[in-house]
Amino acid sequence: MDTESEPGDDRAAGQKWPAHMERRRWPREPAMEKERRLDIAPALVPLRFSTQDLPPKDQFQAWRAHMAPLVDVHLPDEKSPDDGFLAEQIGWHVGDILIVQQRTQAHSYIRDQATLRSSPIDHWNVGLLHSGRVWTEVSRHVTEAGPGDVFFRSLGYPHRGRMIDSVAVLVFLPYELLAANASLLQGANNTLLSGSLAELLTTYMTDLETKLSNLAAGEVPRIVQTISDMVVACAVSSSRPQTGQIQTSMGMMERAHRYIHLNLHSNNLTPDIMCRALGISRTRLYQLFEANGGVSNYIRKRRLLQAYADLSNPADNRPISEIAEATGFDAAANFTRAFSHEFGSSPREIRKSAATERPAVPAARSTRIHGTTIGDWLTPAG
């Protein structure tokens, strides 16, 4: 018998959820499916945040502190912090993707230019609304989403909005994961995804929710690739022509990431050249990438990830030494050492597993520590 209470279950202590939100339970995997997977160790450990057991007067402040790295939140005019504020999130790291199951009461939010200038967060955000309604404005364009709608936005741009009591699943994809399609995705910023592709994405996200607690490590890379491909396909089909105003409002972090992606294999990708290209000081550049262990460390990781993708591609027959050189390593031994440290497998092992169509799974970094805010969930450890 499952004795662990799920979010939304009645508890002896703490405020009760409003009746129209209490009926909603996070999707649970069917019992038969669980029985078939008892021999597979789950790969994901949930991250949890809830205000339910806090004193009502402290609940909204806790939510505001939790969300501060992402957005500044405010209560509706008619509400007082003393009234209490029920909010709950369960986060799941599926590879580099963060999936958040969220339930929250009505509030407004804003991510302004000041936040963007100092924020390392520039993810793509896809949200599926199970209940409630949300309105979001980007560059004077307002998108309204209701139950069953899927919205798409970039956190590299300023935005503001409000929502009523709602339940949703939110997917956060790092900018670099979809960087190859960035120019296409920007036209879909703050849109509702629609059509048959969006329906397939909705079905996939809804089904995935029931399986998050029982995924096996070997399934994670394929899920990351599937979500990425589906999001790109949906967003591109829903994109709008870009305007100069949108381009001007692009966050500095997004500009820096785009520059790195476009020049990843250049020998001239250095902090000094980046500063000149972006028109910022060296100090400012280091501040942007402080959470990533510095800009040079970030570039090195992106190059290693590209090398991992190249070695995992059975159609790429280049010698490992050539891939190492393209990654910026003059000595193959140094490349092998850095690659093995990053992924827990050698370049030769990754290529061998790709050839046998059994993709290796990068080892989990035991040093990764998650904090207590949404920013800690989103920002990778150095």
C-alpha positions, 0 to 999 in steps of 0.5 A: 500500500502506498502510504506516502501522501501525494500533493493535494491529498488531505493532511492533518495540518496546514491549510486546505486547498480550495474545493475547485483545486482540491479535486485535482490530483497529480497524475498517477501511473496505473498500478499494472504499469508500476508492477511491470517496472518493479525491477527498474530503479527510478532515475528521478528524484523529485524536488518539492516546494509547498506553502501548505504547512506554513502559517497563512501570513508567511505563505505568500512571502515564501512563494515570492522568495521561491520564485524571485530568481525567475519572476517578481510575483504580486497578490491581486489588489483585493488580497492580503498576505494575511489571507494565506497563499497556497502554492506547490511545485514538484520539480523533476530533472529529466536530463537537462530539462526541468519539468515542474508540476505546479498548483497555485492561487491567483497572482501576477508576475513580471520578469523585467529588463533589470532581472534579465540583465543579472539573470543566468536563466534564459530557458525556453518555457512550455506550459500545459494548463490543466485548470485555470487561466493565464494572461501573458504580455510580451512586447504589447502582445497578450496571450491568453491560455485556458485549460488544455492550452499549451503556451510557449515563451522564452525567458530571455525576454521580458514579460509580465502577466497574471493568472487565476487559481491554476494547475499546470505542468511547466517544461523548462528547456535550456537555451543551448538545447534548442540553440540550433533552432533559436532563430526560428523559435524566437518568432513563436515567443509568447504564442499558444501552440496549436494544431495536430502537432500541439495535440501530440505534444499535449498527449505526450506531456500528459502521459509523461506526467504519470511516469515521472516517478518511475522512469529508468535512466536509460529512458531519459536521453530519448525523452529529452530528444523527443520533447526537444523535437516536438517543441521545435516542430510545434513552435516553428509551426506557430511562429510569427514574424519578428519585429525590431522591438522584440530583437531589441528586448532580447536578454543579454544572457540569450545574446551571449548564448547565441554568440557562443553557439554560432562560434562554438568551433572558432579558435577566436571564441575567447572572453575578450572577443565576446566582450567586444562582440556583445558590447559589455565589460569583462566583469559583466561577462563573468557575472553572467556566467558565474553560476556556470563556473565562468564563461570559459568553463561554460564554453568548454562544457558546450563543446564537450556536449557537442562532442558527445552528440557527434560521437553518438551519431553513427553517421559521423565517422570522423576520428576521435582525434578530429572531433577532439580538435574541433572541440578545442583540445590540441591533445587527444589525451586531454580531451579523453580525460575531460570527456570522461570526467564530464560524462562518466564514459570515455569517447570510445565507449560512447562511439561503441554504444552508438554503433550498437544502438544502445546509447550510453547515459551520462553518469549523474554528477554526485556533486550537484546540489539543489537549493530551495528556489526555482532558480536553484532548480533551473541553474546548473551547478558549476 
